[in-house]
């Protein structure tokens, strides 16, 4: 009796493992999460000259090239993000539009073809 229960327990564990693997394989979100968990860059070796750059074995030359370009890329990113915001680029005469239910319905009605006209 104990051997039978043990076999049933092992079979159910096997079924749950197979279903879990099937769910991970079928769902892109779960598959990407699992890949991110298993491929943590902290586990990769860091470049000695710049600890922010991690690389796989055999790619040290590429890592050095990335480390050389990194300060320029960071500075360019900071300059572009410190530029004028979207709200300040809007002209002063254009008031900000509020999305209300009436405007949404009006927008939908305008986008639909009018009766009697060719689309």
C-alpha positions in Angstrom: 0.0 0.0 0.0 2.8 2.4 0.8 4.6 1.6 -2.4 1.4 2.3 -4.4 1.0 5.7 -2.6 4.6 6.5 -3.3 4.2 5.7 -7.0 1.1 7.9 -7.1 2.9 10.8 -5.4 5.8 10.5 -7.8 3.5 10.4 -10.7 1.6 13.5 -9.6 5.0 15.4 -9.1 6.0 14.3 -12.6 2.7 15.6 -14.0 3.1 19.0 -12.3 6.6 19.3 -13.5 5.5 18.5 -17.1 2.6 21.0 -16.9 4.9 23.7 -15.5 7.4 23.1 -18.3 4.6 23.3 -20.8 3.3 26.5 -19.3 6.7 28.1 -19.5 7.2 26.9 -23.1 3.8 28.2 -24.2 3.8 31.6 -22.5 6.3 34.1 -23.8 6.1 36.1 -20.6 7.0 33.1 -18.4 9.7 32.0 -20.9 11.4 35.5 -20.9 11.2 35.6 -17.1 12.8 32.3 -16.7 15.5 33.3 -19.2 16.2 36.5 -17.3 16.4 34.6 -14.0 18.8 32.0 -15.4 21.0 34.6 -17.3 21.7 37.1 -14.6 24.6 39.4 -15.7 25.9 39.5 -12.1 27.1 35.9 -12.6 29.2 37.0 -15.6 32.7 38.3 -15.2 33.1 42.1 -15.1 35.7 44.0 -17.1 38.7 45.0 -14.9 38.9 48.5 -16.3 35.1 49.1 -16.0 33.1 47.0 -13.6 29.8 48.1 -15.3 30.6 46.0 -18.4 30.0 42.3 -18.0 30.9 39.8 -20.7 30.7 36.2 -21.6 33.9 34.1 -21.9 35.7 34.8 -25.1 34.1 38.3 -25.6 36.6 40.4 -23.7 37.6 42.3 -26.8 34.0 43.4 -27.4 33.6 44.3 -23.8 36.7 46.6 -24.0 35.2 48.2 -27.1 31.9 48.8 -25.2 33.7 50.1 -22.2 35.5 52.6 -24.5 32.2 53.8 -26.0 30.2 53.8 -22.7 31.2 57.3 -21.4 30.3 59.0 -24.7 27.0 57.1 -24.9 26.1 58.1 -21.3 26.9 61.7 -22.0 24.9 61.8 -25.2 21.9 60.2 -23.4 22.1 62.7 -20.6 22.2 65.6 -23.1 19.2 64.3 -25.0 17.1 63.6 -21.9 17.9 67.0 -20.5 16.5 68.7 -23.7 13.1 70.3 -23.9 10.3 68.2 -22.7 7.3 67.4 -24.8 5.1 69.9 -23.0 7.5 72.8 -23.5 7.9 72.0 -27.2 4.1 72.6 -27.6 3.4 76.1 -28.8 2.0 78.5 -26.2 -1.1 79.1 -28.3 -2.1 75.4 -28.3 -4.0 74.5 -25.2 -3.5 71.0 -23.9 -6.3 68.7 -24.9 -8.2 66.7 -22.4 -9.5 63.4 -23.4 -13.1 63.3 -22.3 -15.8 60.7 -23.2 -17.4 63.2 -25.5 -14.2 63.9 -27.4 -13.5 60.2 -27.7 -17.0 59.5 -29.2 -16.6 62.5 -31.5 -13.1 61.2 -32.6 -14.5 57.8 -33.3 -17.5 59.2 -35.3 -15.1 61.3 -37.4 -12.9 58.4 -38.2 -15.9 56.3 -39.5 -16.8 56.7 -43.1 -19.9 58.9 -43.7 -22.9 57.2 -45.3 -23.2 57.8 -49.0 -19.5 58.5 -49.4 -16.9 56.2 -50.8 -14.2 55.2 -48.3 
